């Protein structure tokens, strides 16, 4: 069975404490907060998978 890839828009912001906020605006409440972009991106993939 072939896995189908789906692409969603991701927004990356940095707050005043230098924490990265990554969100997927397609899904309400789909956010991740981490100290590095890589950590935040890794987490947002997990959040999207849980949401789906």
Secondary structure, 3 states (H helix, E strand, C coil): CCCCCCCCCCEEEECCCCCEEEECCCCCCCEEEECCHHHHHHHHHHHHHHHC
